[in-house]
Amino acid sequence: MDPSTSAPYTVPAGTSIGHIHLQVTDLERALRFYRDLLGFEVTMLYGGQAAFLSADGYHHHIGLNTWHSQGGQPAVREGVAGLYHAAILYRNRAGLAAIVRRLVQTGYPLRGASDHGVSEAIYLDDPDGNGLELYWDRPRAEWPLTASGELTMYTRPLDMAGLLSA
C-alpha cells in the first residue's frame, strides 16, 4: 500500500512514545549507568539477561537486554542507519539540573549541551555508545514562534551555569 494515495492520517491525541529497549553488551555495567548513575529504579530482572527500569513507579521506561549482544561491539554512531538518540524528559528545569550536576560531579563525559528554544538539553552516550538526550521542555507559552505564529526551534549553546544554578 502506498500511503501517499490514501486519506491523510494523524495519530490520535494523547499518543506518546512509551519506552526504549536497548541491546547492551554488559548488563551489570548498563545497570550501574541507568540505575546507579541516572537513578532509574529496577522494576524487574529477567534472569541475568535483561532488566526493566522505571521512573515514578511506571512498569518500565527502559528495557536492557543482552539476548543477542552479550560481549558484543558498542553501538556505531556514524556510517550506519539506526537510532540517533533516545530522549529522557525531565518534568522541570530543576530535575534536569540535578542530573547534570550529578553527571558533572562524577566526571561522566557529556557530548554536548544545547538550548533549542522549546527545551534545554544535554547529550551523552551510555556505556554501550547508545546516544541519550536528557532534557526539559519550557512551558508552551515560551516556545519561540515566527511572526506568523509558526514554531521556530533552534540550536544554541546551553547556559550551563544558569542551568546548574536552578
PEBELQUI-V859150 format. One record per residue. N is the residue number from 1. RES is the residue in one letter. PHI is phi in whole degrees, -180 to 180 (* if undefined). PSI is psi as a letter, one per 30 degrees, with the letter a starting at -180 (none if undefined). Layout:
N,RES,PHI,PSI  N,RES,PHI,PSI
//
This chain:
1,M,*,k  2,D,-98,j  3,P,-61,f  4,S,-71,f  5,T,-99,f  6,S,-101,l  7,A,-62,k  8,P,-59,k  9,Y,-131,k  10,T,-127,k  11,V,-60,k  12,P,-64,k  13,A,-56,k  14,G,89,f  15,T,-68,k  16,S,-145,l  17,I,-82,k  18,G,-86,e  19,H,-155,l  20,I,-114,k  21,H,-132,j  22,L,-113,k  23,Q,-82,k  24,V,-125,l  25,T,-93,f  26,D,-147,j  27,L,-63,e  28,E,-62,e  29,R,-65,e  30,A,-65,e  31,L,-65,e  32,R,-61,e  33,F,-76,e  34,Y,-73,e  35,R,-86,e  36,D,-77,e  37,L,-91,e  38,L,-80,f  39,G,91,g  40,F,-72,k  41,E,-95,k  42,V,-75,k  43,T,-99,f  44,M,-163,k  45,L,-106,k  46,Y,-111,i  47,G,61,b  48,G,-99,g  49,Q,-112,f  50,A,-153,l  51,A,-144,k  52,F,-122,k  53,L,-126,l  54,S,-143,l  55,A,-116,k  56,D,62,h  57,G,82,g  58,Y,-67,l  59,H,-62,e  60,H,-172,k  61,H,-104,f  62,I,-131,k  63,G,-110,k  64,L,-127,k  65,N,-147,l  66,T,-118,g  67,W,-53,e  68,H,-126,g  69,S,-135,f  70,Q,-52,k  71,G,72,g  72,G,-80,a  73,Q,-87,l  74,P,-69,l  75,A,-59,k  76,V,-100,k  77,R,-94,f  78,E,-129,k  79,G,85,g  80,V,-139,l  81,A,-78,l  82,G,158,a  83,L,-70,k  84,Y,-74,e  85,H,-163,l  86,A,-101,k  87,A,-116,k  88,I,-111,j  89,L,-91,k  90,Y,-94,k  91,R,-63,e  92,N,-153,l  93,R,-64,e  94,A,-62,e  95,G,-64,e  96,L,-65,e  97,A,-58,e  98,A,-62,e  99,I,-72,e  100,V,-65,e  101,R,-59,e  102,R,-63,e  103,L,-64,e  104,V,-64,e  105,Q,-62,e  106,T,-88,f  107,G,77,g  108,Y,-69,k  109,P,-70,k  110,L,-101,k  111,R,-92,f  112,G,-179,l  113,A,-152,k  114,S,-138,k  115,D,-105,j  116,H,-104,g  117,G,81,e  118,V,-84,f  119,S,-156,l  120,E,-119,k  121,A,-144,k  122,I,-120,l  123,Y,-127,k  124,L,-156,l  125,D,-113,k  126,D,-76,l  127,P,-61,f  128,D,-99,g  129,G,85,g  130,N,-75,k  131,G,-72,k  132,L,-130,k  133,E,-115,k  134,L,-109,k  135,Y,-152,l  136,W,-134,k  137,D,-94,k  138,R,-68,l  139,P,-58,k  140,R,-53,e  141,A,-64,f  142,E,-98,f  143,W,-65,k  144,P,-73,k  145,L,-126,l  146,T,-74,l  147,A,-59,f  148,S,-91,g  149,G,91,g  150,E,-87,k  151,L,-61,k  152,T,-134,i  153,M,-72,l  154,Y,-149,l  155,T,-127,j  156,R,-128,l  157,P,-60,k  158,L,-79,k  159,D,-76,i  160,M,-63,e  161,A,-63,e  162,G,-64,e  163,L,-63,e  164,L,-67,f  165,S,-88,f  166,A,-70,none
//
